[in-house]
């Protein structure tokens, strides 16, 4: 099966599911720093679409129906669920958890972030995980990355500070800087992001629906 992929470098101890489409100049199973080739396992589920110039390091577990844009970097120790897409030129650093059905757009940066199910993250969103860079020996134990609960939506060009929790079914307006926890079912926006209204108060400006999000996966 590995021989069917042209211009692709697949390292040792890599498992790729059935019906996967691997673009040219992709590297799968690259050993992290201080690890040997094949020491850690990379598992990718069925029906993956991995586009050109993507590098996925060893030591991660990725579910079915996974897709990337071009030039994506995915480091070690990531757990990625089913039906997840990651846009072009995004960087997924180590120790992230990304739930089923979540979409991460192009140009995003994540490290030590926990993403729930059916989360939408717009282009160029940056998640920070270190409150006082650089080289603090206890930064992992201090605050770590953010937690984004199920069905949350984060607009383009947002910055999410370390350790914050973005609640279920919340909405973060484009360009916001989130410095504190966001309650569920809330709209926050601004720099720093502040409460605007409840999700239930939103209106469909074009009048197609009585209110926004009357479609899957937001219907309950």
N, C-alpha and C positions, 0 to 999 in steps of 0.2 A: 504493500500500500504506500509506503514512504517513497518508493521509487517513482510513483505516479506524479509526484509534485516536482515541477521543474523550477530551477532557480530558487529552491527553498532549502534552508539548512535546518535539519531536525537532529537534535542532540540525542543522547542516550536517555532511556527511561521516560519517554514521552508516549502518551496514549491519546490517539485522535479518533473520535467516533466516526460512524458511518455517514456517508453523503456530505462530507465536508469539502468546502471550496477554499483552497489555500492559494493566495495570490503570489506573484513573484517577489523575490527578495525579502521573504519572511524568515525570521529566526524563531524557532520554537525550542524551549527547554534550555536556554542559555543559563549556565551556572552562575549563581550570585557570587559576590566577592567572598573569598576564602572557602568556597565549596568546589568540589571536583565535578567534572562532567559526569552526569548520571547519578550523582549522590542524592539529589532530590528529584521527586517525580512531578511531572506536569501532566495533568489529565484535562482533556477537552472533550466535551460531549458530542452528540450527534448533530449533524446539520449546521456545523459552524461555517461562517463566512469570515475569513481573516484576510483583509486586503493588504496590498503591497506595502513593504517597508515597515511592517509591524514586528516588534520583538516582544515575545512573552517568555519570561524567565521561568526556570524550574522552581518547583515548590508551591505551585498554585493549583486550585481545583476549580474548573469552569464547567458549567452545566450545558444542557442542550440548547440549540438554536441561538448560539452566541454569535454576535457580529461585531466587527470593528471597521472603522474607516481606515484611511491610509495613515501610515506613520504613527501608530499608537505604540506606547511603551507600557508594559504591564510587568511590574516587579514581582518578587517572591512573596509567599505567605498571603496570597489573596484568595478569598472564597467568593466566587461569583455564581449566582444562581442561573436558572433557566430563563430564556427569552430576554437576555440583557444585550443592549447595544451600547457601544462606546465610539464616539465620533472621532474624526480625524485629528491627529496631532494632540491627543489627550495623553496625560501621564498619570498612570495609576501606580503610585508608589507602594510600599510594603504594608501588609496587615490591614487591608480594607476588607469589608464584608459588603457585598452588593446583592440585594434581594431580587427575587424573581420579577421579571417584567419591567425592570427599571431602565431608564434611558439617560445616558450621559452624553451630552452633545460635544461638539468639537472644542478643542483648546482648553479642556478642564484639567485641574490638578487636584488629586486626592491622596491623602496619606493618613493611615490609621482612622479612617472614617467608617462608620456603620450606616449603611443605606438600607432602608426597608424595602418593601415590595411596591412596585408600580410608582416609583418616584421619578419625577421629571427634573433634570438638571440642565439648564440652558447653556449656551455657549460661553466659554471663557469664565466659568465659575471656579474660584480658587478656595480650597479648604486648607486652613492652616492648622498645625498641630503642636506648635512649640511657642509658649508664651514669652520666652526670653531667649531668643537665639543669641549666640550659638554655642554648641558643644556642652550644654548642661548635662551632667551625667545621669540626671534623674528625670529627663523630660518625658520619657514614656510613662513614668509613674505619676507625673504631675497633673497634666490635664488631658493630653492626647487629642485625637481628632474629634470632630463633631459626630452627633447622632442625628440622623434624619429618619423620621418615622414614616410609615406606610402612606402612600398617596400624596405626599408633600410635593410642591412645585416650587422650583427656585429659578427666577428669571436670569437673563443673560448678565454677565459681568458683575456678579455678586462676589463678595468676599465674606467667608464664614470663619470666624475666629475659633481658637481652640476650645474644646470642651462644651460648646453650646449644644442644646437639644432643640431641634426644629420639630414641632409637634405634628401629629397625624392630620392629614388633609389641610395643611396650612399652605399659604402662598406668600412667597417673598418676591417683592417687586424688583424689576431689573435695576442693576447698579447699586444695590443696597449693601451695606456693611453690617453684618449681624454680629453683635457683641454680647448678646444675652439670650436666654432661652425664649423660644417662641411657643406660646400655647397652641394646642390643637385647634383646628377650624378657624384660624385667624389669618388676617392679611397684615403683613408688616412690610414697610418700605422706608427708604431713606438712609442717611449716613449721619449718625448711627440709625439703624432700622428701628422704627417705632410702630406701635399699633395703629392701624388705619380703620379697620372694621372687621366684622365677622364674615366668614365665607358665605353665610346665609344671606347677607345683605348685598352681595354682588348682583349686578344686573347684566344681562346680555345686551350689549349696546346696539346690536343690529336687529334685535327682536326675534331671532330664530328660536330661542328658548325662553321660557319664563325666567330662568336664571342659568348661569353657566354650570357646566359639568354635569349636565343631565345625560351622560353617556358613560359607557364602560371605559375604564374600570372604576369610576367614581360612584356609580349607583350602588346602593347597599340595600 
